[in-house]
Amino acid sequence: PFLGGAKNIALIPSTSDYVGINSVNNGTMGSAGLPGGCGGPGDPGLNQTAYYVDNEALGGQSVQYDGFTTVLTAQETLIPFTVYHMKIAVADAGDGIYDSGVFLEAANIIVAVDTTITICLGDSVVLSIDTSNYLGAQWNTGDTTASITVSPTVSTTYTVVVTDVNTNNTDTLIYIVVVSDPTVTATSTDVSCNGLTDGTAAAIVTNGVGPYSYSWSTSATTSSISGLAEGTYSVTVTDSIGCTKTDSTSISTTGPQTSSIIGWTQVSPLSQVQYEVSQTLGSTYNWIITGGSIITGQGSYVIEVQWSNAGMGQVAVVETDTAGCVGDTVTLAVQIGTNSVIAAYAASAELLIHPNPTTGTLTVEGVEGTVMVYDIYGRLVLTTNTNTLDISQSATGIYFVRVVDQQGRVYSQKVIKQ
């Protein structure tokens, strides 16, 4: 009856001997038996009496058999997702009387299936059993409910002993594999110039279980993206288990970062003043003057401005670096005179400074007050309340002398130190 790879699982416990009349009996050969038929190949002989119940000797009335076996369990290890067919075959000695039988004690076949579940670190999972044909369950966690919720931080084995309606126990193992979330590092390259979209970003992934899927804030689904403008970009990586991790990166401009403009913010009408920014080698500078004009220096980091009549003025500059990238416009507001001192500028001829040019000593005449000397960069060199100035220790070049009288009026004049 065992064709096509079928196998007999009705075995005497701890042996490979099949259950039958020649294997389980009272240890005495029957009247129709043959000596060669006991103990032959495949027959264990007459020594398995421990599994035989003598029905006649016990005067049993429930069945009309000479005897029967003790309760024996047939079991087999199965491969998940494979179809199996179980058949019950009853063999007879050859006469026309059915004198053998098989009785199944349980109402259902109990199958214990060991299970492996993979979860992400920090996740929870519900373990449950079908209790439709069972009396109860006992988990190794101490729980006795049909389902439990667990959150292991390391890979853990859970066991459950299920008792069926016939009080038989079945053990099941559930192995929870805890997988660490993927580690995600978002990297980027900046745009080459202000306003361009040549930035890139990429997600570097370690840990987790590949393959990985990617979801960027731009809706892209690749591991790297390009054609990006200045800004912040985030990426969420999901591994094959479903574990996720998010990281972000910022893209900025690599264009020129122009410094603040250095120079006077309050000047005399018709005066000449120098303005500058920190120099970047190779950069060119485009200056725009409101309320005056550039005398020298257009294109360089330092210029000299001729201011016009009293009012508001402005100095602005835009830097272009060697890569052709244009920086932001930097501005400086300038007050050309004030309402209270405009009259003083009209009388600027009253201020007399000599000798000019000078080798070091200057004399101020025509106006009394606080005298301040500034270099061409707008830096204060000295201040005094006397009318004699000594700039002999200063470097040669252009200087501006500014006098503020007791009424707050400002007078200014350029001098040259030789």
C-alpha positions as CSV (number, residue, x, y, z in Angstrom):
1,P,0.0,0.0,0.0
2,F,3.0,2.3,0.3
3,L,3.6,3.4,-3.3
4,G,4.8,6.7,-4.8
5,G,7.1,7.6,-1.9
6,A,4.5,7.0,0.8
7,K,5.7,5.8,4.2
8,N,4.2,4.0,7.1
9,I,4.2,6.1,10.3
10,A,2.4,3.5,12.4
11,L,5.5,2.4,14.3
12,I,6.2,0.8,17.6
13,P,7.6,3.6,19.8
14,S,11.4,4.1,19.6
15,T,11.7,1.5,16.8
16,S,11.3,1.3,13.1
17,D,9.0,-1.7,13.4
18,Y,5.5,-1.4,12.0
19,V,2.5,-2.0,14.1
20,G,0.8,-5.3,13.2
21,I,-0.3,-8.8,14.5
22,N,3.2,-10.1,14.0
23,S,4.7,-7.2,16.0
24,V,2.2,-6.6,18.8
25,N,0.8,-9.7,20.4
26,N,0.7,-11.8,23.6
27,G,4.1,-13.3,22.9
28,T,2.7,-16.7,21.9
29,M,2.6,-17.9,18.3
30,G,-1.0,-18.7,17.2
31,S,-2.2,-22.0,16.0
32,A,-2.1,-20.9,12.4
33,G,1.3,-19.3,12.7
34,L,4.5,-20.5,11.2
35,P,7.8,-20.4,13.0
36,G,9.4,-18.7,10.0
37,G,6.8,-16.0,10.1
38,C,7.8,-14.7,13.5
39,G,11.0,-12.8,13.8
40,G,11.6,-12.7,10.1
41,P,12.7,-9.5,8.2
42,G,10.6,-6.6,9.3
43,D,9.0,-8.5,12.2
44,P,10.2,-7.9,15.7
45,G,9.2,-11.3,16.9
46,L,7.2,-12.1,20.0
47,N,8.8,-9.6,22.4
48,Q,6.5,-6.5,22.2
49,T,3.9,-7.7,24.7
50,A,4.2,-4.3,26.5
51,Y,2.1,-2.7,23.8
52,Y,-0.5,-5.6,23.7
53,V,-3.8,-5.6,25.7
54,D,-5.3,-9.2,26.0
55,N,-9.0,-8.5,25.6
56,E,-10.1,-12.1,26.2
57,A,-8.1,-12.4,29.4
58,L,-9.6,-9.2,30.7
59,G,-13.1,-10.3,29.7
60,G,-13.6,-7.2,27.7
61,Q,-17.0,-6.5,26.4
62,S,-16.5,-3.3,24.4
63,V,-15.1,-4.9,21.3
64,Q,-15.1,-8.4,19.9
65,Y,-11.3,-8.6,19.4
66,D,-8.9,-11.0,21.0
67,G,-6.8,-8.1,21.9
68,F,-5.6,-4.6,20.8
69,T,-2.6,-2.4,21.3
70,T,-2.1,0.2,23.9
71,V,-2.7,3.8,22.7
72,L,0.0,4.6,20.2
73,T,0.8,7.9,18.7
74,A,1.7,8.3,15.0
75,Q,3.7,11.5,14.3
76,E,5.7,12.9,11.4
77,T,7.8,16.1,10.8
78,L,6.3,18.1,8.0
79,I,7.7,20.8,5.7
80,P,5.8,24.1,5.7
81,F,3.7,24.9,2.6
82,T,3.8,21.3,1.4
83,V,0.6,19.3,0.8
84,Y,0.3,15.9,2.6
85,H,-2.3,13.1,2.3
86,M,-2.8,10.7,5.2
87,K,-4.3,7.3,4.6
88,I,-5.4,4.5,7.0
89,A,-4.6,1.0,5.6
90,V,-6.0,-2.2,7.3
91,A,-4.3,-5.4,6.3
92,D,-5.8,-8.9,6.9
93,A,-4.3,-12.3,7.0
94,G,-6.2,-13.5,3.9
95,D,-9.5,-14.9,5.1
96,G,-12.8,-13.3,4.4
97,I,-13.4,-12.0,7.9
98,Y,-12.4,-8.5,8.8
99,D,-10.7,-9.1,12.1
100,S,-8.5,-6.0,12.3
101,G,-9.3,-2.4,12.9
102,V,-7.9,1.1,13.6
103,F,-9.4,3.6,16.0
104,L,-8.5,7.3,16.2
105,E,-8.8,8.5,19.7
106,A,-8.7,12.2,19.0
107,A,-11.3,14.1,17.0
108,N,-8.6,16.0,15.1
109,I,-5.0,15.6,14.0
110,I,-2.9,17.8,16.2
111,V,-0.2,19.6,14.3
112,A,2.6,21.5,16.1
113,V,4.2,24.0,13.8
114,D,7.4,25.9,14.8
115,T,7.4,29.4,13.5
116,T,10.0,32.1,12.9
117,I,8.9,35.8,12.9
118,T,11.2,38.7,12.1
119,I,10.5,42.1,13.6
120,C,12.2,45.5,13.8
121,L,13.9,46.6,17.0
122,G,11.4,48.4,19.1
123,D,8.3,46.8,17.5
124,S,5.7,44.6,19.2
125,V,4.2,41.4,17.8
126,V,1.0,39.5,18.9
127,L,1.4,35.7,19.3
128,S,-1.9,33.8,19.2
129,I,-3.3,30.3,18.9
130,D,-6.5,28.9,17.6
131,T,-8.5,27.7,20.6
132,S,-11.5,26.3,18.8
133,N,-10.5,22.7,19.7
134,Y,-8.4,23.4,22.7
135,L,-8.9,23.6,26.4
136,G,-6.1,26.1,27.1
137,A,-2.6,27.2,26.7
138,Q,0.5,27.8,28.8
139,W,3.2,30.2,27.5
140,N,6.8,30.2,28.8
141,T,6.1,33.9,29.7
142,G,3.6,32.6,32.4
143,D,0.6,33.8,30.4
144,T,-2.3,31.4,29.9
145,T,-4.3,33.5,27.4
146,A,-4.9,32.6,23.7
147,S,-2.7,35.5,22.6
148,I,0.1,37.5,24.1
149,T,1.9,40.7,23.0
150,V,5.7,40.7,23.2
151,S,8.4,43.3,22.5
152,P,11.7,41.6,22.6
153,T,14.9,43.7,22.3
154,V,17.0,40.7,21.3
155,S,16.1,37.5,19.3
156,T,14.0,35.4,21.7
157,T,12.3,32.0,21.6
158,Y,8.7,31.7,22.9
159,T,7.0,28.3,23.7
160,V,3.4,27.5,24.2
161,V,1.9,24.2,25.4
162,V,-1.6,23.7,24.0
163,T,-4.0,21.3,25.6
164,D,-6.7,19.9,23.3
165,V,-10.2,18.6,24.2
166,N,-8.8,15.1,24.8
167,T,-6.2,16.6,27.3
168,N,-3.3,15.9,24.9
169,N,-0.5,18.5,25.0
170,T,1.2,19.9,22.0
171,D,4.4,22.1,22.2
172,T,5.0,24.9,19.7
173,L,8.1,27.0,19.4
174,I,7.9,30.6,18.1
175,Y,11.3,32.2,17.3
176,I,11.3,36.0,17.2
177,V,14.2,37.4,15.3
178,V,14.9,41.0,16.2
179,V,16.5,43.0,13.4
180,S,18.2,46.4,14.0
181,D,16.9,49.3,12.0
182,P,18.9,50.3,9.0
183,T,21.5,53.1,9.7
184,V,21.0,55.9,7.2
185,T,23.4,58.8,6.5
186,A,22.3,61.4,4.0
187,T,25.2,63.2,2.3
188,S,25.2,66.0,-0.2
189,T,27.3,68.3,-2.5
190,D,26.5,72.0,-2.6
191,V,25.4,73.9,-5.6
192,S,28.3,75.5,-7.4
193,C,26.8,79.0,-7.6
194,N,23.9,81.0,-6.2
195,G,20.6,80.2,-8.0
196,L,21.9,77.1,-9.8
197,T,20.4,73.5,-9.4
198,D,23.5,71.3,-9.7
199,G,23.5,70.0,-6.1
200,T,23.3,66.3,-5.3
201,A,22.3,64.1,-2.4
202,A,22.7,60.4,-1.5
203,A,21.7,57.9,1.2
204,I,24.4,55.6,2.6
205,V,22.8,52.6,4.3
206,T,24.2,50.0,6.7
207,N,22.6,47.4,8.9
208,G,19.0,46.3,8.4
209,V,18.2,43.6,5.8
210,G,18.5,44.5,2.2
211,P,17.3,45.2,-0.4
212,Y,16.3,48.7,0.6
213,S,13.7,51.1,-0.8
214,Y,14.1,54.9,-0.7
215,S,11.7,57.8,-0.4
216,W,13.0,61.3,-0.7
217,S,11.2,64.5,0.1
218,T,11.3,65.3,-3.6
219,S,9.3,62.1,-4.2
220,A,12.3,60.4,-5.8
221,T,12.8,56.7,-5.0
222,T,16.5,56.1,-5.9
223,S,19.4,56.0,-3.5
224,S,20.8,59.2,-4.9
225,I,19.3,62.3,-6.4
226,S,20.7,65.3,-8.4
227,G,19.7,68.6,-10.0
228,L,19.0,70.1,-6.6
229,A,18.8,73.7,-5.5
230,E,19.8,75.1,-2.2
231,G,17.7,73.7,0.6
232,T,17.2,70.8,3.0
233,Y,16.3,67.3,1.7
234,S,15.2,64.2,3.7
235,V,15.2,60.5,2.8
236,T,13.4,57.6,4.4
237,V,14.9,54.1,3.9
238,T,12.9,50.9,4.4
239,D,14.6,47.5,4.4
240,S,13.1,44.2,3.3
241,I,11.7,43.5,6.8
242,G,9.9,46.8,6.9
243,C,12.2,48.6,9.3
244,T,12.6,52.3,8.5
245,K,15.0,55.1,9.2
246,T,15.0,58.8,8.1
247,D,17.9,61.3,7.8
248,S,18.3,64.7,6.1
249,T,21.0,66.8,4.6
250,S,21.3,70.5,3.7
251,I,22.6,71.9,0.4
252,S,24.0,75.4,0.4
253,T,25.7,77.7,-2.1
254,T,29.4,77.8,-2.6
255,G,29.3,81.2,-4.2
256,P,31.3,84.2,-2.9
257,Q,30.5,85.4,0.6
258,T,31.2,89.1,0.5
259,S,32.2,90.9,3.7
260,S,30.5,94.0,5.1
261,I,31.6,97.3,3.5
262,I,34.1,99.3,5.6
263,G,34.0,103.1,5.3
264,W,32.4,106.2,6.7
265,T,28.6,106.3,7.1
266,Q,28.4,110.1,7.6
267,V,30.4,112.2,5.2
268,S,30.7,115.8,4.2
269,P,29.1,117.0,0.9
270,L,31.5,117.0,-2.0
271,S,34.0,115.0,0.1
272,Q,36.1,112.0,-1.2
273,V,35.9,108.9,0.9
274,Q,37.3,105.4,0.4
275,Y,35.3,102.2,0.9
276,E,36.4,98.5,0.8
277,V,35.5,94.9,1.5
278,S,37.7,92.0,2.4
279,Q,39.6,90.8,-0.7
280,T,39.1,87.4,-2.2
281,L,41.9,86.6,-4.6
282,G,40.6,86.3,-8.2
283,S,37.3,88.0,-7.4
284,T,36.0,91.1,-9.2
285,Y,33.8,93.7,-7.6
286,N,31.0,95.7,-9.2
287,W,30.3,98.9,-7.1
288,I,27.1,100.9,-7.4
289,I,27.0,104.4,-5.8
290,T,23.9,106.4,-5.1
291,G,24.4,110.1,-4.3
292,G,27.9,110.2,-5.6
293,S,30.3,108.7,-8.1
294,I,33.4,106.4,-8.2
295,I,36.7,108.2,-8.7
296,T,38.9,105.1,-8.8
297,G,38.8,101.4,-8.0
298,Q,35.8,100.0,-9.9
299,G,36.3,96.2,-10.3
300,S,38.6,96.0,-7.2
301,Y,37.8,95.4,-3.6
302,V,38.5,99.1,-2.7
303,I,37.2,102.3,-4.3
304,E,37.3,106.0,-3.7
305,V,33.9,107.9,-3.9
306,Q,33.2,111.5,-4.6
307,W,30.0,112.4,-2.7
308,S,27.5,114.9,-4.0
309,N,25.4,117.4,-2.1
310,A,23.8,116.8,1.2
311,G,21.3,113.9,1.4
312,M,21.2,110.2,1.7
313,G,23.6,108.0,-0.3
314,Q,24.4,104.3,-0.6
315,V,27.4,102.2,-1.4
316,A,26.6,98.7,-2.9
317,V,28.9,96.0,-4.2
318,V,28.4,92.6,-5.9
319,E,31.3,90.1,-6.0
320,T,32.0,87.6,-8.8
321,D,34.5,84.8,-8.0
322,T,36.8,83.0,-10.3
323,A,34.2,80.3,-11.1
324,G,31.8,83.0,-12.3
325,C,29.5,82.7,-9.3
326,V,27.8,85.9,-8.2
327,G,27.4,86.7,-4.5
328,D,24.7,88.6,-2.8
329,T,24.6,92.4,-3.0
330,V,26.1,94.0,0.1
331,T,25.1,97.6,0.9
332,L,26.0,100.5,3.2
333,A,23.8,103.5,3.8
334,V,25.6,106.9,3.9
335,Q,24.4,110.2,5.3
336,I,25.8,113.0,3.2
337,G,25.8,115.9,5.8
338,T,22.9,116.4,8.2
339,N,20.2,119.0,8.5
340,S,22.1,120.8,11.3
341,V,25.5,120.9,9.6
342,I,24.7,121.5,5.9
343,A,25.4,125.2,6.5
344,A,28.8,124.3,7.9
345,Y,29.7,122.5,4.7
346,A,28.9,125.6,2.7
347,A,31.4,127.3,4.8
348,S,34.0,124.6,4.6
349,A,36.5,127.2,3.2
350,E,36.8,128.4,6.8
351,L,38.7,125.1,7.6
352,L,42.4,125.5,6.8
353,I,44.8,122.6,7.3
354,H,48.5,123.1,6.5
355,P,50.9,122.1,5.3
356,N,49.2,119.8,2.8
357,P,50.9,117.6,1.8
358,T,52.8,117.0,5.0
359,T,55.6,114.9,6.3
360,G,54.0,114.6,9.8
361,T,52.8,117.8,11.5
362,L,49.5,119.5,10.6
363,T,48.0,122.7,11.9
364,V,44.2,123.2,11.9
365,E,42.9,126.8,11.6
366,G,39.6,128.5,11.1
367,V,37.5,126.0,13.2
368,E,37.8,125.0,16.8
369,G,36.5,121.7,18.2
370,T,37.3,118.0,18.3
371,V,39.7,116.9,15.6
372,M,39.8,113.3,14.3
373,V,42.1,111.8,11.7
374,Y,40.9,108.8,9.6
375,D,43.0,106.7,7.2
376,I,41.8,105.9,3.7
377,Y,40.1,102.7,5.1
378,G,37.9,104.8,7.5
379,R,39.9,103.7,10.5
380,L,40.4,106.3,13.3
381,V,44.1,107.2,13.5
382,L,44.0,109.8,16.3
383,T,41.7,112.3,18.0
384,T,42.6,115.6,19.8
385,N,41.1,118.8,21.0
386,T,44.2,120.9,20.0
387,N,44.9,122.4,16.6
388,T,48.2,120.7,16.1
389,L,48.3,117.1,14.7
390,D,51.3,114.8,14.5
391,I,50.9,111.9,12.0
392,S,54.6,111.4,11.5
393,Q,54.4,107.8,12.7
394,S,51.6,107.0,10.2
395,A,52.2,105.5,6.9
396,T,52.3,107.6,3.8
397,G,49.1,108.0,1.9
398,I,45.7,109.8,2.0
399,Y,44.1,110.8,5.3
400,F,40.9,112.6,6.1
401,V,40.7,115.2,8.9
402,R,37.3,115.8,10.4
403,V,36.5,118.6,12.9
404,V,33.3,118.8,14.9
405,D,32.7,122.2,16.5
406,Q,30.8,122.9,19.7
407,Q,27.5,123.3,17.7
408,G,27.9,119.8,16.3
409,R,28.8,121.0,12.8
410,V,31.2,118.8,10.9
411,Y,34.1,120.0,8.7
412,S,36.2,117.7,6.6
413,Q,39.3,117.9,4.5
414,K,41.6,115.5,2.8
415,V,45.4,115.6,3.5
416,I,48.3,113.7,2.0
417,K,51.1,112.3,4.2
418,Q,54.4,112.0,2.3
